[in-house]
């Protein structure tokens, strides 16, 4: 059928199928209107623009559109082209040259080399042709095919499938790993809700002045059709069990950062899975109803930098974060179920934290105008399900949530399931924010998101899994103490390190097993004794288990490792006992800090000669006691 659309450029006739969605109608209309993107078009039923159409995933028939109906379209002010012709001509080429320098993730490069087609077997009932022919019942389908996704229960298509759908409008299909086309603008663009600072209008810069070119357009929140990561897989159940051990011992909640790698997920067309190998637990408060952590502080950044260095040596990276929300319930062994469809899945505060962390770790994309699009950072929550059992759920927040976080437009509310919209201020421009829902008469309704809106409009759900045959990279059978757990009597010290490595100092095979422990490596690297050569060898021991024993022999002959062994051997039993006392004192001092000592008061360690502050009971460098 044909839908008539009236715009400032004139009358357009768009031909759509009965099963086409509103998003497909907008993409065809964007080509005729020469709009920068389909989501830049504002489509309404009336000329005054009051009945907004924004259900991109619904079919045109379900929206009540019929053959010959007339709609009204305009381009959002923030998406209109510049009036400067020279700048307009140079911008796409400059963006393309910049995109050519973007270093994408390895898993994205791998998926771009795949054509993404879903192969189908020959249907014995419907296919009437020979073995070497194809028909509509057995022809390979695209990875974004709506019928396939619905049949297989895939709520959100993968990001690469979404990219193929966008590129299909420009007749680009199959392998997309080659050079960027020169005859088209970059098709992806992250939403931006901040006022443009480099406006060409003849007015004072914001906040002294503003115009329709630099102000953001209205925001319509809706379910994001794609997700940057499709699944979170834990390499072993022990990864979660060691995190839960803290809650079982203290009944306090815990937050940790997930380290692992991204890999292809075969069960979803062009899908990506985050494989979690370890959880790093930074310094944080211990409370029964939550955790307090100074996100963005120099101390936390320094902790994550050490963990990032260990992960990089082992061929891994930071992939997300996890936190617990557990409350014991009756009968024994059960936990309270708080998070479900009738309450909330993530609170507004957790959504804002996820948006902050995702925005700090954007996903590099050469098809996006800014060189970035979304984020692969995931958020996992360990809580109780409806049966009272402990369960892990995985989430991301949408690109719109990241943009609202950057623009400081949203703030958590006292109601966990509601996110509040910030009030305008002299330095904060807040555009109109809307969201759509279906009322009790099963009709779509557009409502203002002010003062608050449901957090579900910002969430993207992921699946989570455990392998049937676990083969974790960190395969140590004798776990080392986890960092920052002094108050549950798990202390990382040279004494604990000596006892941990003592059975393996003469056996390369045993040493290769003990070194495959993420928490042990973070502590070893933090001592600053091992050099780059030893660090690279330990990383290969973790990544290459078949050659681990031979690599361990080479490590035992390295100078940095011999220095570490000598330091451990020089520590006497009395030093180890004093070390445990000093660790207990340090933990107590951390809970009840004493007044700071004068900057000039220091003492020199008798073991390594490092100059320490007078208030320290043990050396900051070698962790041995002062006396």
C-alpha positions as CSV (number, residue, x, y, z in Angstrom):
1,X,0.0,0.0,0.0
2,X,1.0,3.7,-0.4
3,X,1.2,6.1,2.5
4,X,1.2,9.8,1.6
5,X,3.5,12.0,3.6
6,X,3.5,15.8,3.6
7,X,6.7,17.6,4.6
8,X,8.3,21.0,4.2
9,X,10.0,19.6,1.1
10,X,6.7,18.6,-0.5
11,X,4.5,15.5,-0.9
12,X,6.0,12.0,-0.8
13,X,4.5,8.7,-1.7
14,X,6.0,5.8,0.3
15,X,5.2,2.3,-0.7
16,X,5.2,-0.2,2.2
17,X,4.1,-3.8,2.7
18,X,1.4,-4.9,5.1
19,X,4.0,-6.5,7.4
20,X,6.4,-3.5,7.3
21,X,7.1,-1.7,10.6
22,X,6.9,2.0,11.2
23,X,10.7,2.0,11.4
24,X,10.9,0.7,7.8
25,X,8.5,3.4,6.6
26,X,10.7,6.0,8.2
27,X,13.9,4.6,6.6
28,X,12.3,4.8,3.2
29,X,11.0,8.3,3.9
30,X,14.5,9.4,5.1
31,X,15.9,8.6,1.7
32,X,13.2,10.7,-0.1
33,X,13.5,13.6,2.3
34,X,17.3,13.3,2.3
35,X,17.2,13.3,6.1
36,X,20.5,12.4,8.0
37,X,18.8,9.4,9.7
38,X,15.4,7.8,10.1
39,X,15.2,8.7,13.8
40,X,15.7,12.4,12.9
41,X,12.2,12.5,11.3
42,X,9.2,13.5,13.4
43,X,6.1,11.8,12.1
44,X,2.6,12.8,13.2
45,X,-1.0,12.1,12.2
46,X,-2.1,15.7,12.2
47,X,-0.6,18.9,10.8
48,X,-0.2,20.5,14.3
49,X,2.1,17.6,15.4
50,X,0.1,16.6,18.4
51,X,-0.5,12.9,17.6
52,X,3.1,11.6,17.4
53,X,4.0,8.3,15.8
54,X,6.9,6.6,17.6
55,X,6.2,2.9,17.7
56,X,9.1,1.9,15.5
57,X,8.7,-1.8,16.0
58,X,4.9,-2.0,15.3
59,X,3.6,-2.7,11.9
60,X,1.8,0.0,9.9
61,X,-1.3,-2.0,9.9
62,X,-1.4,-2.4,13.7
63,X,-1.1,1.4,13.9
64,X,-4.3,1.8,11.9
65,X,-2.7,3.1,8.7
66,X,-4.5,2.2,5.5
67,X,-3.8,2.7,1.8
68,X,-3.8,6.4,0.9
69,X,-3.6,7.7,4.4
70,X,-1.7,11.0,4.8
71,X,0.8,11.7,7.5
72,X,2.9,14.8,8.3
73,X,6.7,14.7,8.7
74,X,9.4,17.2,9.6
75,X,13.1,16.9,10.5
76,X,14.0,17.5,14.1
77,X,15.8,20.9,14.6
78,X,19.0,19.3,16.0
79,X,19.2,17.0,12.9
80,X,18.8,19.8,10.2
81,X,21.8,20.4,8.0
82,X,24.0,23.4,8.5
83,X,23.4,26.5,6.5
84,X,27.1,26.7,5.8
85,X,27.5,24.8,2.5
86,X,31.3,24.5,2.8
87,X,31.0,23.0,6.3
88,X,28.2,20.8,5.2
89,X,30.2,19.4,2.3
90,X,33.3,18.9,4.4
91,X,31.7,17.3,7.4
92,X,30.9,13.9,5.9
93,X,34.4,13.5,4.5
94,X,36.0,14.6,7.7
95,X,33.8,12.1,9.7
96,X,34.7,9.3,7.2
97,X,38.5,10.0,7.5
98,X,38.1,10.0,11.3
99,X,36.2,6.8,11.2
100,X,38.9,5.1,9.3
101,X,41.3,5.6,12.3
102,X,38.9,3.9,14.7
103,X,40.2,0.6,16.2
104,X,37.2,-1.6,16.7
105,X,37.0,-4.6,19.0
106,X,38.3,-7.8,17.7
107,X,35.0,-9.5,18.0
108,X,33.3,-6.8,15.9
109,X,36.0,-7.2,13.2
110,X,35.3,-10.9,13.2
111,X,31.5,-10.5,12.8
112,X,31.9,-7.9,10.1
113,X,33.7,-10.5,7.9
114,X,30.6,-12.7,8.2
115,X,27.7,-12.2,5.8
116,X,25.3,-12.8,8.7
117,X,22.8,-14.8,6.7
118,X,20.7,-17.4,8.5
119,X,20.9,-20.7,6.5
120,X,17.7,-22.7,6.3
121,X,17.3,-26.4,5.4
122,X,15.2,-27.5,2.6
123,X,11.5,-27.9,3.6
124,X,10.3,-31.3,2.5
125,X,6.7,-30.3,2.3
126,X,7.0,-26.8,0.7
127,X,10.1,-27.0,-1.4
128,X,9.3,-28.5,-4.9
129,X,12.7,-27.9,-6.5
130,X,15.9,-29.9,-6.7
131,X,18.8,-30.1,-4.3
132,X,20.8,-27.4,-6.1
133,X,17.9,-24.8,-6.2
134,X,16.3,-22.5,-3.6
135,X,12.9,-21.0,-3.0
136,X,11.3,-18.6,-0.6
137,X,11.0,-21.4,2.0
138,X,14.7,-22.3,2.1
139,X,16.5,-19.1,1.0
140,X,18.8,-17.7,3.7
141,X,17.2,-14.9,5.7
142,X,18.8,-11.8,7.1
143,X,20.0,-11.7,10.8
144,X,17.4,-9.1,11.6
145,X,14.4,-11.0,10.3
146,X,11.6,-10.3,12.7
147,X,9.9,-13.7,12.2
148,X,13.1,-15.6,13.0
149,X,13.8,-13.6,16.1
150,X,10.2,-14.0,17.4
151,X,10.2,-17.8,16.7
152,X,13.5,-18.2,18.6
153,X,12.5,-16.0,21.5
154,X,15.1,-13.3,20.9
155,X,13.8,-10.1,22.4
156,X,16.6,-7.8,21.2
157,X,18.5,-8.3,18.0
158,X,22.3,-8.1,18.2
159,X,24.1,-4.9,17.4
160,X,25.7,-6.3,14.3
161,X,22.3,-7.5,13.0
162,X,20.9,-4.0,13.7
163,X,23.9,-2.5,11.7
164,X,23.1,-4.8,8.8
165,X,19.5,-3.6,8.8
166,X,20.7,0.0,8.7
167,X,23.2,-0.7,5.9
168,X,20.6,-2.6,3.9
169,X,18.8,0.7,3.3
170,X,22.0,1.8,1.5
171,X,22.1,-1.5,-0.5
172,X,25.1,-2.8,1.5
173,X,24.9,-6.5,2.3
174,X,27.2,-9.4,3.1
175,X,30.7,-8.9,4.2
176,X,31.1,-5.3,5.5
177,X,34.8,-5.6,6.7
178,X,36.1,-3.6,3.7
179,X,36.7,0.1,3.4
180,X,34.0,2.5,4.2
181,X,31.9,3.6,1.2
182,X,32.7,7.0,-0.1
183,X,29.2,7.9,-1.5
184,X,27.3,7.8,1.8
185,X,27.4,9.4,5.2
186,X,28.1,7.3,8.3
187,X,24.8,5.7,9.2
188,X,25.0,5.5,13.0
189,X,24.9,8.3,15.4
190,X,24.6,8.2,19.2
191,X,21.8,10.3,20.7
192,X,23.0,13.6,22.2
193,X,20.9,15.6,24.6
194,X,23.3,18.3,25.5
195,X,23.3,21.8,24.0
196,X,25.8,22.1,21.1
197,X,28.6,24.4,22.1
198,X,30.0,25.0,18.6
199,X,26.9,26.6,17.2
200,X,27.2,28.7,14.0
201,X,24.3,30.9,14.9
202,X,24.8,34.6,15.6
203,X,24.2,34.4,19.4
204,X,26.3,34.2,22.5
205,X,27.4,30.7,23.5
206,X,25.3,28.6,25.9
207,X,24.2,29.4,28.6
208,X,24.1,33.1,27.6
209,X,22.3,32.2,24.3
210,X,20.6,29.4,22.5
211,X,18.8,28.8,19.2
212,X,17.0,26.0,17.4
213,X,20.2,24.7,15.8
214,X,22.1,24.1,19.1
215,X,19.2,23.0,21.4
216,X,18.4,19.3,21.6
217,X,15.2,18.1,20.2
218,X,12.4,16.4,22.2
219,X,13.1,13.0,23.6
220,X,10.8,10.0,23.1
221,X,11.8,7.1,25.2
222,X,11.1,3.6,23.8
223,X,12.4,0.1,23.9
224,X,15.8,-0.2,22.3
225,X,15.5,-2.9,19.5
226,X,19.1,-4.0,19.7
227,X,21.7,-4.8,22.4
228,X,25.5,-4.5,22.3
229,X,26.0,-7.8,24.2
230,X,23.6,-10.7,24.0
231,X,24.7,-13.0,26.7
232,X,26.8,-13.1,29.9
233,X,28.5,-16.5,30.5
234,X,30.4,-17.2,33.7
235,X,33.4,-19.5,33.1
236,X,32.7,-21.5,36.2
237,X,30.1,-21.5,39.0
238,X,33.0,-20.9,41.4
239,X,33.2,-17.3,40.1
240,X,29.8,-16.5,41.5
241,X,30.2,-18.8,44.6
242,X,33.3,-16.9,45.8
243,X,31.4,-13.7,45.5
244,X,28.5,-15.2,47.5
245,X,30.9,-16.5,50.1
246,X,31.3,-12.9,51.4
247,X,27.6,-12.5,51.8
248,X,27.3,-15.9,53.5
249,X,30.0,-14.9,56.0
250,X,28.9,-11.3,56.8
251,X,25.3,-10.9,55.5
252,X,26.6,-7.7,53.8
253,X,26.2,-6.9,50.1
254,X,29.1,-6.8,47.7
255,X,30.0,-5.2,44.4
256,X,32.7,-6.4,42.0
257,X,34.0,-5.8,38.5
258,X,33.9,-8.6,35.9
259,X,37.0,-9.5,34.0
260,X,37.0,-11.7,30.9
261,X,36.7,-11.5,27.2
262,X,34.1,-10.9,24.5
263,X,33.5,-13.8,22.0
264,X,31.0,-14.7,19.4
265,X,27.6,-16.2,20.4
266,X,26.4,-18.7,17.9
267,X,22.8,-19.0,19.3
268,X,22.0,-15.4,18.3
269,X,22.6,-14.2,14.7
270,X,25.8,-12.1,14.8
271,X,25.6,-12.2,18.6
272,X,28.3,-11.4,21.2
273,X,28.8,-13.0,24.6
274,X,30.8,-11.7,27.5
275,X,32.8,-14.6,29.1
276,X,33.5,-13.8,32.8
277,X,36.6,-15.3,34.2
278,X,37.1,-13.4,37.5
279,X,35.5,-10.8,39.8
280,X,37.7,-8.0,41.3
281,X,36.3,-6.6,44.5
282,X,37.4,-2.9,45.2
283,X,37.5,-1.3,48.5
284,X,33.9,-0.5,49.6
285,X,31.7,-0.2,52.7
286,X,30.0,-3.2,54.2
287,X,26.2,-2.8,54.7
288,X,23.3,-5.2,54.8
289,X,21.2,-3.1,52.5
290,X,23.7,-2.0,49.9
291,X,27.2,-0.8,49.2
292,X,28.9,2.5,49.2
293,X,31.7,3.0,46.6
294,X,33.3,6.2,45.4
295,X,32.8,5.8,41.7
296,X,35.1,8.0,39.6
297,X,37.6,8.6,42.5
298,X,41.3,8.4,42.0
299,X,41.6,5.5,44.5
300,X,39.1,3.4,42.6
301,X,40.7,4.2,39.3
302,X,44.1,3.2,40.7
303,X,42.6,-0.1,41.9
304,X,41.0,-0.8,38.5
305,X,44.2,0.2,36.7
306,X,46.1,-2.6,38.6
307,X,43.3,-5.1,37.8
308,X,43.2,-4.0,34.2
309,X,47.0,-4.6,33.9
310,X,46.6,-8.1,35.2
311,X,43.7,-8.8,32.8
312,X,45.6,-7.4,29.8
313,X,48.6,-9.6,30.6
314,X,46.2,-12.6,30.5
315,X,44.4,-11.5,27.3
316,X,41.3,-10.2,29.1
317,X,39.6,-6.9,29.8
318,X,36.9,-5.3,32.0
319,X,33.5,-6.5,30.7
320,X,31.1,-5.3,33.4
321,X,30.2,-5.3,37.1
322,X,28.1,-7.4,39.5
323,X,26.5,-6.7,42.8
324,X,24.4,-8.7,45.3
325,X,21.0,-7.9,46.7
326,X,20.2,-10.7,49.0
327,X,18.1,-11.0,52.2
328,X,17.7,-14.3,54.0
329,X,14.2,-15.7,54.1
330,X,12.3,-18.7,55.5
331,X,12.8,-21.6,55.2
332,X,16.6,-21.7,55.7
333,X,18.5,-21.5,52.5
334,X,16.0,-19.3,50.7
335,X,16.3,-15.6,50.0
336,X,13.7,-12.8,49.6
337,X,12.4,-12.1,46.1
338,X,12.4,-8.4,45.5
339,X,13.0,-8.0,41.8
340,X,10.3,-9.2,39.4
341,X,7.8,-7.8,36.9
342,X,5.5,-6.3,39.5
343,X,8.2,-4.3,41.3
344,X,11.5,-3.6,39.4
345,X,14.5,-5.3,37.9
346,X,17.1,-2.6,38.4
347,X,16.5,0.4,40.6
348,X,16.8,4.0,39.3
349,X,20.1,4.4,41.2
350,X,21.5,1.2,39.7
351,X,20.4,2.3,36.2
352,X,22.3,5.6,36.6
353,X,25.4,3.8,37.8
354,X,25.2,1.4,34.8
355,X,24.8,4.4,32.5
356,X,27.8,6.1,34.1
357,X,30.0,3.0,33.7
358,X,28.9,2.4,30.2
359,X,29.6,6.0,29.2
360,X,33.1,5.7,30.6
361,X,33.7,2.6,28.5
362,X,32.2,3.3,25.0
363,X,32.2,0.8,22.2
364,X,34.4,1.9,19.3
365,X,32.6,1.8,16.0
366,X,33.8,2.9,12.6
367,X,30.2,3.2,11.3
368,X,29.3,5.9,13.8
369,X,29.8,9.6,13.3
370,X,31.6,10.1,16.6
371,X,33.7,6.9,16.3
372,X,31.7,5.4,19.2
373,X,28.3,3.8,19.6
374,X,26.9,2.3,22.8
375,X,28.9,0.2,25.2
376,X,29.7,-3.5,25.8
377,X,29.8,-2.9,29.6
378,X,27.3,-5.2,31.3
379,X,25.6,-5.1,34.7
380,X,24.7,-8.3,36.6
381,X,22.6,-8.6,39.7
382,X,22.6,-11.5,42.1
383,X,19.3,-11.7,43.8
384,X,16.4,-14.0,44.7
385,X,13.9,-15.2,42.1
386,X,10.2,-16.0,42.6
387,X,11.1,-19.4,44.0
388,X,13.4,-17.9,46.6
389,X,16.6,-19.3,45.0
390,X,19.6,-17.2,44.2
391,X,19.8,-16.2,40.6
392,X,21.9,-14.0,38.4
393,X,20.3,-11.6,35.9
394,X,22.2,-9.5,33.3
395,X,21.3,-6.1,32.0
396,X,22.5,-3.1,30.0
397,X,21.0,0.4,29.8
398,X,20.1,1.9,26.4
399,X,22.0,4.5,24.4
400,X,19.3,7.0,25.4
401,X,20.1,6.3,29.1
402,X,23.8,7.0,28.5
403,X,22.9,10.2,26.7
404,X,20.7,11.3,29.5
405,X,23.5,10.6,32.0
406,X,25.9,12.7,30.0
407,X,23.5,15.6,29.8
408,X,22.6,15.2,33.5
409,X,18.9,15.0,32.7
410,X,17.9,12.1,35.0
411,X,18.3,11.6,38.7
412,X,17.2,8.6,40.9
413,X,14.0,8.9,42.9
414,X,13.0,7.5,46.3
415,X,10.8,5.0,44.4
416,X,13.1,2.3,43.0
417,X,11.1,1.8,39.8
418,X,11.0,5.5,38.9
419,X,13.6,7.8,37.4
420,X,13.1,11.5,37.8
421,X,13.7,14.1,35.1
422,X,15.9,17.0,36.3
423,X,14.5,20.5,36.6
424,X,16.0,23.1,34.3
425,X,18.6,25.5,35.7
426,X,20.6,28.4,34.3
427,X,23.3,26.0,33.2
428,X,21.2,22.9,32.4
429,X,18.8,22.8,29.4
430,X,16.2,20.1,29.8
431,X,14.2,19.3,26.6
432,X,10.8,17.8,26.6
433,X,10.8,14.1,27.5
434,X,8.0,11.7,26.6
435,X,7.4,8.0,26.8
436,X,4.7,5.8,25.3
437,X,2.6,3.1,26.9
438,X,-0.6,1.1,26.2
439,X,-3.6,2.2,28.4
440,X,-6.4,0.0,29.8
441,X,-8.2,0.3,26.4
442,X,-5.2,-1.2,24.6
443,X,-4.5,2.1,22.9
444,X,-1.0,3.7,22.6
445,X,-0.7,6.8,24.7
446,X,2.1,9.4,24.7
447,X,2.8,10.8,28.2
448,X,5.2,13.3,29.6
449,X,8.1,11.8,31.5
450,X,8.2,14.7,33.9
451,X,8.5,14.5,36.8
452,X,9.2,10.7,36.7
453,X,9.0,7.7,34.3
454,X,9.5,3.9,34.7
455,X,13.1,2.7,34.5
456,X,12.0,-0.1,32.2
457,X,12.3,2.4,29.3
458,X,16.0,2.5,29.9
459,X,16.7,-1.3,30.3
460,X,17.9,-3.9,27.8
461,X,17.7,-7.4,29.0
462,X,20.5,-10.0,28.5
463,X,20.6,-13.7,28.9
464,X,23.1,-15.4,31.3
465,X,24.5,-18.9,31.4
466,X,27.1,-21.3,32.8
467,X,29.0,-23.8,30.6
468,X,28.1,-27.5,30.7
469,X,31.8,-28.4,30.9
470,X,33.7,-25.6,32.7
471,X,37.2,-24.8,31.5
472,X,38.2,-21.6,33.3
473,X,41.4,-19.8,32.6
474,X,42.1,-19.3,36.3
475,X,42.2,-22.9,37.2
476,X,44.0,-22.8,40.5
477,X,42.8,-25.5,42.9
478,X,44.0,-23.6,46.0
479,X,42.4,-20.1,45.9
480,X,44.4,-17.2,47.3
481,X,42.7,-14.6,49.6
482,X,40.4,-12.1,47.8
483,X,41.4,-8.5,48.1
484,X,39.7,-6.1,50.5
485,X,38.2,-8.8,52.7
486,X,40.1,-8.1,55.9
487,X,37.0,-7.9,58.1
488,X,36.1,-11.5,57.2
489,X,39.6,-12.6,58.1
490,X,40.8,-12.9,54.5
491,X,44.1,-11.0,54.4
492,X,46.5,-10.6,51.5
493,X,50.0,-10.3,52.9
494,X,53.6,-11.6,52.2
495,X,53.1,-14.1,54.9
496,X,49.9,-15.5,53.2
497,X,51.8,-15.4,49.9
498,X,54.7,-17.4,51.4
499,X,52.5,-20.1,52.7
500,X,50.5,-20.2,49.5
501,X,53.6,-20.6,47.2
502,X,55.7,-22.7,49.5
503,X,54.5,-26.1,48.2
504,X,55.3,-25.0,44.6
505,X,58.6,-23.2,44.8
506,X,60.4,-26.4,43.7
507,X,57.9,-27.7,41.2
508,X,57.2,-25.8,38.0
509,X,54.1,-27.9,37.3
510,X,52.5,-27.1,40.7
511,X,53.6,-23.4,40.3
512,X,51.8,-23.1,37.0
513,X,48.6,-24.2,38.6
514,X,48.8,-21.9,41.6
515,X,49.7,-18.9,39.5
516,X,46.4,-19.3,37.6
517,X,44.6,-17.2,40.2
518,X,43.4,-13.7,39.3
519,X,43.5,-12.4,42.9
520,X,47.0,-13.8,43.5
521,X,48.2,-12.1,40.3
522,X,46.7,-8.7,41.3
523,X,48.6,-8.9,44.6
524,X,51.8,-10.0,42.9
525,X,51.8,-7.3,40.3
526,X,51.0,-4.7,43.0
527,X,54.2,-5.5,44.9
528,X,56.2,-4.0,42.0
529,X,58.9,-6.6,42.2
530,X,58.2,-8.5,38.9
531,X,59.3,-6.9,35.7
532,X,57.7,-6.8,32.3
533,X,59.3,-10.1,31.3
534,X,57.9,-12.0,34.3
535,X,54.5,-10.4,33.9
536,X,54.3,-11.6,30.3
537,X,55.4,-15.1,31.3
538,X,52.7,-15.3,33.9
539,X,50.1,-14.1,31.4
540,X,51.2,-16.9,29.0
541,X,50.9,-19.4,31.8
542,X,47.3,-18.5,32.3
543,X,46.5,-18.3,28.6
544,X,48.5,-21.4,27.4
545,X,47.7,-24.3,29.8
546,X,49.4,-26.9,27.6
547,X,52.7,-25.0,27.8
548,X,52.3,-23.8,31.4
549,X,54.8,-26.1,33.1
550,X,57.6,-25.2,30.6
551,X,56.8,-21.5,31.0
552,X,56.8,-21.8,34.8
553,X,60.4,-23.2,34.6
554,X,61.4,-20.1,32.6
555,X,59.7,-17.9,35.2
556,X,61.6,-19.6,38.0
557,X,64.9,-18.7,36.4
558,X,63.9,-15.0,35.9
559,X,65.6,-12.4,38.0
560,X,62.4,-10.7,39.3
561,X,60.9,-14.0,40.4
562,X,64.1,-15.0,42.2
563,X,64.0,-11.6,44.0
564,X,60.5,-12.4,45.2
565,X,61.4,-15.9,46.4
566,X,64.4,-14.5,48.2
567,X,62.3,-11.9,50.0
568,X,59.8,-14.6,51.1
569,X,62.6,-16.8,52.3
570,X,64.1,-14.0,54.3
571,X,60.9,-13.4,56.2
572,X,61.0,-15.3,59.5
573,X,58.1,-16.9,61.4
574,X,58.1,-13.9,63.8
575,X,57.9,-11.5,60.9
576,X,54.9,-13.5,59.6
577,X,53.1,-13.4,62.9
578,X,53.8,-9.6,63.2
579,X,52.5,-9.3,59.6
580,X,49.2,-10.8,60.6
581,X,49.0,-8.4,63.6
582,X,49.8,-5.4,61.4
583,X,47.2,-6.5,58.9
584,X,44.6,-6.6,61.7
585,X,45.7,-3.2,62.9
586,X,45.5,-1.8,59.4
587,X,42.0,-3.1,58.9
588,X,40.9,-1.6,62.3
589,X,42.6,1.7,61.3
590,X,40.7,1.7,58.0
591,X,37.4,1.3,59.9
592,X,38.4,4.0,62.4
593,X,41.0,6.3,60.8
594,X,43.4,8.2,63.1
595,X,44.3,11.8,62.6
596,X,47.0,12.2,59.8
597,X,50.6,12.4,60.8
598,X,52.8,15.3,59.8
599,X,54.0,15.0,56.3
600,X,57.7,15.2,57.3
601,X,57.4,12.2,59.8
602,X,58.6,9.1,58.0
603,X,60.5,5.9,58.8
604,X,62.6,3.7,56.5
605,X,61.8,0.0,56.1
606,X,64.6,-2.2,57.3
607,X,63.8,-4.8,54.6
608,X,63.6,-2.6,51.4
609,X,64.6,0.9,52.7
610,X,61.3,2.4,51.4
611,X,60.3,5.7,53.2
612,X,56.9,5.2,54.9
613,X,54.6,7.6,56.7
614,X,54.9,7.6,60.5
615,X,51.3,6.3,60.9
616,X,51.9,3.1,58.9
617,X,52.5,0.0,61.0
618,X,53.8,-1.9,58.0
619,X,55.7,-1.0,54.8
620,X,53.6,0.1,51.8
621,X,56.1,-1.4,49.4
622,X,56.9,-4.9,50.8
623,X,54.1,-5.1,53.4
624,X,56.5,-6.3,56.1
625,X,56.1,-5.0,59.7
626,X,57.8,-1.8,60.9
627,X,59.6,-3.5,63.9
